Amino acid sequence: MGELLLFYLIAALMVAAALSVVGSRLPIYSVLSLLVVMGCQAVFFVMLHAYFVAAIQLLLYAGAVLVLFLFVIMLLQLSPEAVAYPRLLSRPAIGITAAFGLFLILRTVFFRSLAQEPPLADLSRPHSTVEAIAHALMTKYLLPFELTSLLILAALIGAVTLAKQQASDSRLKR
């Protein structure tokens, strides 16, 4: 029961942080909220006894990728006017609606889980090893893995190009 309660608390924190990623006005706050989402996801991996995946989640995604996102955001030097968006609804209305929806979802999941045995109760040990993960990553998932790295590289090159153009435009105006 304690593990189930921890799961619900971490899930609620993760959903709140994910909403903050989407709803934040400043990109820096979105990246920091994404860091909380990645940390919650690593906690889920630890709860599933996938310690290697949790460590990779923290080191690779929460560490390297989010630092890359912060680097690109700082490189672009976005002004507050560039990231401002019109308000369609007020923040309290969005918050109340999100809280009510989250309450309904958590209530439904909680009462359904009381009636059933937890799906991971019969697992005595983890079924995946570092060797199995490496084999799958370098055989079955090699193409998506490499395409993701190329996508990140293209985003970084695009950000550097935009930053250089913006810097040269500001020098020409002086």
N, C-alpha and C positions, 0 to 999 in steps of 0.2 A: 504493500500500500504506500510505503514511503517513496519507492521509486516512481510509482504512478503520480504521486503528488509533485515530486521533483520534475517529472516530465511536463506536467501541466503548467507549472510555474515557469519553466524555461521556455516552453512553447508560447506562453502569453508574452513573455519578454521578447521573444524572437518576432512575434507578430507586431508588437508595438514598435520595435526597432525597424522592421521592414516598412511599416507605414511611415515612420519618420524618414526613411531613405527616400521614399516617393514624395512626401509632403514637405520636406524641408526647403526653405527658400535659398539657403546658401549651400553650395556644393561641398564645402568642407564638412558641414554637419551631416550631409548625406553620407559621405565617406566614413565618418566616425560612427554613424548608425549602422552602416554596413559592416563595420568591424564588430559591433555587438552581435549582429546576425551571424557572422562567421564564428564568433566565439560560442554562441548558443548551439550552432551546428556541430562544433567540435565536442561540446558536452553531450550531445545526442550520440555521437560516435563512441564516446567513452562509455555511455550507458549500454551500448550494444557490444561492448568489449572489443571494439575495433580501435585499439590504441594507436596503431601505426597510422591509420587513416586520420585519426584525430590530430596526431602530431603533424602530419602533412598538411591538414586543413589549416592549422595555426601557422605553421612556418611558411607554407607556400602561398596560400590565399590571403590569410589575415596579415601576414608579414609582407611578402614580396609584391603581390598584386595590388594591395591597398596602398602601399608606398608608391607604386607606380601611378596609381590613380591620383594620389596627392601631388606627385611630381607634375603630372600633366595639368592638373588644375592650377597649380602655382605658376607653371610655365605659361599658361594662357592668360594669366592675370585678369580674370574676369571682373568687371566692375559690377557693383550692386544693381545697376540699371540693366545690365546684360542678362542677369539671371532672374530678374523680377518677372512675375507673371500675374495676370489679372485674377482677382479673387472671385470665384463663382459662388462659393458658399462661405459662410463665416466659419472660423476655426471651432468655436464651441459646437456648432451644429454638426460638423464633421466628426468631432471628438465624441459627441453623445451618440451619433449613429454608429460609429465604429465600436464604441464600448458596448452598446446594446447588441450589435451583431456578434462581437466576440463572446459576450455573455451567453447568447443563445447557442453558439457553436460549442463552447466549453461545457455548458450544461448538458447538451445532447451527447457529446462524447463521454462525459463523466458517467451519466446514467447508463449508457450502453456498455461501457467498460465494466461496470459493476456486475452486469448480468453475464458477462463472458469471462473466460480465463484469459489472462494476458497472452498475446500471440508469441512472445519470446520466452515464456516460462519454461519451455522444455529444452532450451539451449543450455548445455552444460559447459561448453567451451566454444571459443570462436572457430568458425570454419574457414576463415581466410588467413593466410600467412603472408609475410612480406614477399616470399617467392611467388605465390599465386597472384598477388596483386601486380607485381612486376611483370610476370609472364602475360597477364591479360592486358596490361598497359602497353607492352611492346609488341603484342601480336594483334589481338582483336581491336584494340582501341588506339592503334598507332596513328592512323589518319586523323581522327578527331583531335588527338593530343597535339600533333604537329600543326594542324589548322588553327587551333587555339593560340599556339605560340606565334604563328604568322599574323593572326588578327591583332594580337597585343602589340607586335612589332609595327604593324601598319598604323595602329592608333598612335603609337609613340612618334613615329615619323610624321604623321599628320599634325600632331600637336606642336612639334618642333618647327615645322614649316609655317604653321599659322602664327606662332610666336615670333618667328623671324620676320614675317610679312608685317605683323603689327608693329614690331620695333622699327622697321625701316619706314613705315608710314608715319610713325610719330616723329622720327628724325626729319622727314621731309617737311612736316608742318612747322617745324621750328624756324 
